[in-house]
Amino acid sequence: MADPASDIVGIGLATLDQIGIGPRSRDAAVELETFSLQAGGPTGTALATAAAFGARTKYFARLGDDEFGSLIQKRLRTFGVDTSATLIEPGRLSPVTFVMIEDAGGRRYTRFTRGDTQPLSAADIPAGLIESASMLYLDAEMAEVQIAAAERAKAAGVRVVLGIRRVSPGVGELLGLADVVIASERVAAEVANSADIEHALRDLRQMGPELAVVTLGADGAMGFDGDAMIRLPAIPIKVVDVTGAGSVFRGAFAFALLRNWTFPRALALATAAAGLNCQSLGGQEGIPTLEAAQRAAAESA
């Protein structure tokens, strides 16, 4: 039985996102037209989405004892994410991301720091944290500890969902331990060494996961479960900001799997949730309600 507080345990990156919209300019100082401060990061936003939809999620990582770390935890808790397992390291900097969006054309510039906390190790993972969950979510950003976590999950019969936004050391080993992989189009092409999405999906699945999904941005998403190759278009929306859309997709898909939804229904929910999220500034402020995502999925069917 899963711990009531941790249907999904996520180990990975959460950040404090500072996002602004302003004019393109070469001036030394330019006033922003819009500014937002919110938590972000691939695992932080995926867990926030699943929690917003009704899953009981828990975040595990190491943050600094700075104001950034405090705000990350505070913002995650507003969605219902349990941050009680998070390790706090005195005198260290937590991860921070800066996103600048041009008001004309929407071009994005991203700068970030992972902070300077000590990397997590297998020994840091609390006893029972993974074993008490129904699902383990990983983002391929912390290979050493995530491989150890995935091995523990597999031994305990806990489903492993791997979201990949970039190719990094350890990805191959993580793919071999994952039950589900959700990758960006660029990552899938790089890992499979093919720009053909169907070929990439088949290759990803052969690396270990029983289910492979590739997000295609404005073109929607595509997935393969060994039997059906399904492609869904993106829902029609006016894009404000794509920050965090991939993470919202992955969190929504994980939630659907947790509820034992069919593959087509899970893909439709995730595609709709990611699209709706792009109508707002930032990844977490735009997380839709489960009802809104279901309605958008049904309308686009």
N, C-alpha and C positions, 0 to 999 in steps of 0.2 A: 504493500500500500504506500502511496506517496504521502510525504509529509504535507499536511494541509497548507503549510506556508510555502511550499516549493513544488508546484506542478512542473515548473521550468526553472532550472538553475542555469544562470548564464555566467560564464567566465570569459572576460575579454575587456575591450576598451570602452570606457565611458569618458566623455569630455565635457568641458564647459564651452559652449559655442557662443561667440560674439558675432552677430550677423548684421550687416548694414547694407542699405541700398542708397546709392548716390550717383552723381554725374561723373562721367569720365573726365579727368582733368590732370594736368601736369603741375597744378599748384601744389605748394608744400603743405597746405592745410585746406581741407575741403569738408564742409559740413554735410553730414549724412541726412537724407530725407526721412529714412526709417531705420530704426535700430531695435534689435531684439537680443536678449540674453537668456539662454536656455541650455539645459543639458543636452548632450548629443552623444556621438560615438556609435559605432556599429552594434555593439552589444547593449549599450545603454538604451538606444532608441528601439531596438528589437524587443527588449524586455518591457519597455514602457508601452509599446503597442500591444503586446500580448496581455499585459496587465489591464490596459484600458478596455480591452475586449472581454475581460473577465477571468483571465488565468491568474493563478497565484505564482508570482515570479520572485526569484531571489537573485541578487547580484553579488558576485564575489570577485574582488580584485584588491589591489593596494593603491591607496590614494595618499596624498600628502595631508598634513594637518592645516593647510592653508585655507583661505576663504574660497578658493576655487573648488577644492575638494568638498567643502561643506555645502556649497551651492549645488554641486553635482548630485550629492546624496539627497538634498532637500527637494530638488526638482524631480528626481526619480521617485521619491516617496509620494509626490502629489498624484502620481499615476497608480500608486499602490504597490510599487516595487519595494520589496524588503531589502534593505541595505545593511541589516544588522551584522552580516558576516564579513563586511568590508574591513580590511586591515588598514590602519592609519599609521603612517610613518612620520614622526616628528621632524620638523625642519625641512620638509621636502615639498617640491612643486608638483601639483596635479596636472593632468593633461588639459590643454587649452587649444581651441581652434578659432581662427579669425577668418570670416568669409565676407568678401566685398563683392557686391553685385551691381553692375552698371545698370542704371535706370533705362538706358536706351539699348535694347538688344539683349539684355540679361546676361552678359558675359560674367562669369564668376572667377574670382581669384581667392584661393584658399592657402592659408599659412597656418602651421600648427606646431605644437611641441608636445611630446609625450610626457613631459615632466622629467623628474629625476629620481623617482622612487626606485627602490631595489626591485628587480624583476621577480615575479612570483616563481616559486619552485614547487615541486610535487609535495614536499614536506609541509608547505603552507596550507594545503587544502584540508579543511577541518574534517574530522572523522564523521562519516554519515551524511555529509553535505550532498554528495552526488548520489549515494545509494538510496537516499530517502525521496529522490525526485522521480518524476515520470519521464522527464526529458532533460538532456543537457544541451545547451546552446553554446557554440563556440564561433569565434570570428576569424581564426587563423592569424591573429595579431600577436599572440604570445605562445609560440610553438612549443617550447619545453613543457610548460605547465599544462597546456591544453592537450598535448599528446598523453601525458600522465593521467589527466582527468578523463580523456576518452577511453583509455585502457581500463580505468576503474569503472566507468559507465558500462562498457561492454561486458565486463565480468559480472556486473550486478543486473544485467538485463535492462539497463536504462537506454532509451533511444537517444542517439547522438545526431543533432542537426548542426551542420557546418555551413556558415555563411562566409563567402570569400569575396572581398572587394578588390584585392590585389594579390598577386603571386608573391609569396615570401618563403623563406626557409621553413621546411617542415610541412608544407602543404601536401606533398605526396603522401607522407605518413598519416596525416590527418584524414585525407581522403580514404585511405585504407581502413580507417577506424569508424568512419561516418556511416550512418544509415541513410541520411538525406544530405544532399549538397545543393546549395543555392548560390550560384556564381553570377557575376556580371558577364556580359557578352565578351568584354576584353579579356577577362580572366579565363573564360572557357576556351576562347580561341588560343590563348597562350599555352594553357595546360595541355590541350589536345593537339596543338600545333596545326589547327585547321580553322579557317574562317567560316566553314559550313556548320551551322548550328546543329543540325541533326547529327552530323558526324561527331561534333564535340560532345553532345549529350550522350551518345552511345559510348564514347570513350570515357567520359566522366563516370558513367555507371559501371563500366568494366573495371574501374580503379577501386571499387568497393561499395559505394552507396547503392541501395536498392531503388532510390528515387533521385533523379537529377533534374534541376530546374535552372534555366538561364534567364536572367532579366535583360530586356532589350530596350530599356528607356522608353522613348516615345513610340516604339513599335510594340510595346506590351511585354509578353513573356512566353516562354516555351518550356515544356517539360516532357520527360520520358520516364515511364515506370517499368519498362521492360516489355510492356504490351502495347500501350497507346502512346503515340507522339502527339501532344496537344499544344496548339499555339493559340493564344488569345491576344487580341489587339488591346492597346491602351484605351481607357475610357476617354471620351472627348471632354477636355477641360481647358481652361485658360491658365497657363503656367505662370506662377509667380516666382517660385523657387524650387529647385529640385534637391536641395540639401536634405539628406536623410531619407529620400524616397526608397532607396534600395533597402535600407534597414527596416523601414516600415513594412515593406513587402515581406521581408524575411520573418519579422515578428508576427505578421498576420498569418503567414503560411504555417509557422510553427504552432500558432493557436489552433488553426483548423486541423492540423494533424493531431494535436492533443485531444481534440473533440471527436476524433475518428471520422472526420468528413472524407468524402471521396476525393480522389486526386483532382478531377475537374472542378469540383466545388471549391476546394482549397485554393487552386490556382486562380479561379475567378475572384475569390474574396481578396487574395493578396494583390492581384492586379488592380482591383478597384480601390483598395485602401491606399496603395502607393500613388495612384492617380489623384485621389482626393487630397492627399497630403501636399501635392505640388501647388495647390491653390493658396497656400499660406507660406509665410516666411519662416524658414527653419524646419528642422526635422520633427521636433516633438510638439511644437505649438500647433502643428497642422494635423496631428493624428486624429483621424475621424472616429466617430463612435462605431461600434459593431453594427448597429442598425443602419447607419448611413452607408457603410461599406457594403452590407448585404443588399441594400436597395439599389446602389449604383451597379453592383454586379448583376442583379436581376434585370435592370433596365438595359444593360449593354449586351445581354445574352441574345 
